[in-house]
Amino acid sequence: MNISTKKPQQPIAASPSSEVFVPKAHQWVQLRNSLSEYSEDTALLLCPGVQDRWIAWIPGFGQATLERSQLLKAID
């Protein structure tokens, strides 16, 4: 007979830092990379586009369509 004395592992609760970022219209966001060497690495999300994309305004660049993967996090 083999009896295990290991305690079952408890699931780790999600911490606030591991929350999933959900983009919203009229929100400033940090971009993963600048779109050009002259543009900022931040964007103002204007409205959702099609297929998980966002229409945004980027200082030093202008209006652009961004893929969700280009958005890093919200800026407070």
C-alpha positions, 0 to 999 in steps of 0.5 A: 500500500502506498499512502501519499502524505502530500497536501493537495495544492491550493489554486493560486488566487489572481492578484491585481497585477495579473488581471487581464487588460481590457481596452475601452474607448476614450482610454489612454494606453501604453503601446508595446512599440512606437509606430515610428521613430517620431511618434509616442508610445502611447495612444488614445483609443477612439473606438473598437474596429473590426476583428479585435482592432482599435481605432486610435490617435497617437501623438506624433503619428495621427490616427491609426488602426491597432491590433489588440496585441499592440496594446500593452496596458492602460495608463492612469 
